[in-house]
Amino acid sequence: MKRFLPVSIVIFACLLAANAGAQSIASKYSQAVKLQHEYDFAAAADIYRSLVSGGDSVISARASLGLTQCENGESMLQFATDPALAGRKVVPAIDFFLWFSHLASGAWHTIPNPLTGGTGTGTSLPIATYLEDGAKTIIFSAPSENGDWDLYTSSLIADTLWSLPQPIEACNSDGNEVLPLLSADGGELYFASDGLAGAGGFDLFSSRWNARRKCWEAPVNLGFPYSSPFDDMLCSHTPDGLHTLLASNRDCVSDSICIYVFRFDPSPVKRPVNSSEARRIAKFLPAAAKPSTADTAELAATTEPVADSDISRRIASFREGMHRLETLRGELSDLRERRAKTSDTVEGKAIDEKTVILQQQLSDLTGQVRRSEEELLALGVSHEQLQPRKTIVTPVVPESEIAPYQFSKNSWGAPLTTPVEQPVEEDPYDYTFSTTGGTTFVTDGTLPDGLIYQIQLSVSARKAAKRTFKGLTPVFERRQPSGKYLYAAGAFRTYEEAEAALPKVKKAGFGQAFIIAVNDGHSINLKKARQIEKH
């Protein structure tokens, strides 16, 4: 006769097994986090991978994020620098930025304020607004509609009103972007982000101002050791070109931040390091007299060394190529202006012939410069190193004659009171592309100025009903010279944006859809549109 265990005992055993499994998963996750914080990204990534497909959805989501961070960290260790520590100071986290003594005293302002809006007091992030006296333009962090913190820019209008803040889309992510600081020449923007690609926590990024396009370029991670799995919050170079300061909580108690001081190095040597050496560098300890045999073998296997002098020569050659590109573009622009003004047939023909020659030279040189840039980046040279600095020049001063950085706490600035411009009446059309919800139907042919890419849906002899487009928005209707109606979706500023949206349009039932281009209201072919977009 068979004996059966009581149901209560079976249930209790199952609960014990489930609890043991949950504890095992939690233990694995904690171990992965520990390894990540010890810069052993490869070992941490292996554990994270095993947890991504686990049964716990919360742990799985966290493990997926941790895996991405570890993969980023592994890449960062391939191009590590080893700055020499010149000083450090541990300060309270709540107002650590006041200890960046080289910045203007009274320039940090509390939040909330007129720029950030009436929200923000509930955040645990160490956030403040930096604005020096007399500044006409400001970049600051403020809450977005989604509740995270984004970067915005605003300009002073007639000394009495800040313009309507505009988001810096290139630098904003789904996470938080905080504590933006401009370089001395205003050409670089430094900030911290926990939403852009990093090794964990807040990483430090820089973005360059593109004077030709009048916008900030895609941000670049400052790399290891300035960015780490911990919270790295602020980086700044002193105006005299002698020091670089970094604020991070990697090696201090929870309510503190350590400010590290280094000798400014405009062209640091980058090389691969293993996790053991990364732990030393992250604490900014001096290198041992001789690395271990295992470490030496590990590093030697990762890359072929290139002489520093050769890298410097190639960087100089790249910069010369960039300068020549700008010169050629200027000459082409002058030729086009002359061509537009001349009515002389002979002169016009001569200009056309010279234009063809310059265009070919520009195309050839662009290819050479692009290949040179890719090779230098592969060797660990940063985008920052490839750009000539305008105002920060490293003085030729012997190390023994450089005075230590003097820490002193700056004062808070007076409360900001200048009002901010309020939004004007919005455009009647929302140009945000979507495949769900109701269709915004633009029937008067209105399109934003400049170059626009669209996805052509159909051409019809009769007007189409809104429901025809199955929730796609916006959809534009344009009457053609033939009398037919052309329907196109979206208003994209770049070809890449349109290309990313095309599969969604086809999936919505428009299998024959394709990309078209319009420049200032006039249809142009895609080849010409791509040329306009590049230049």
Secondary structure, DSSP 8 states (H G I E B T S, - for coil): ------HHHHHHHHHHHHHHHHHHHHHHHHHHHHHHHTT-HHHHHHHHHHHHTSS-HHHHHHHHHHHHHHHHHHHHHTTB----EEEEEEEEGGGGGGG-TTS-TT-EE-SSBTTTBS--TT--S---EE--TT-SEEEEEEE-TTSSEEEEEEEEETTTEE---EE-TTT--SS-EEEEEE-TTSSEEEEEESSSS-SSS-EEEEEEEETTTTEE---EE--TTTS-SS-EEEEEE-TTSSEEEEEE-TTS-TTEEEEEEEE--SS---B---HHHHHHHHTT----SS--HHHHHHHHTT-----HHHHHHHHHHHHHHHHHHHHHHHHHHHHHHHHHH---HHHHHHHHHHHHHHHHHHHHHHHHHHHHHHHHHHTT--HHHHS--SS-------GGGS---------B-------B-------SS----BSSS---EE-S----SSEEEEEEEEEESS---GGGGTT-B-EEEEE-TTS-EEEEEEEESSHHHHHHHHHHHHHTT-TT-EEEEEETTEEE-HHHHHHHHH-
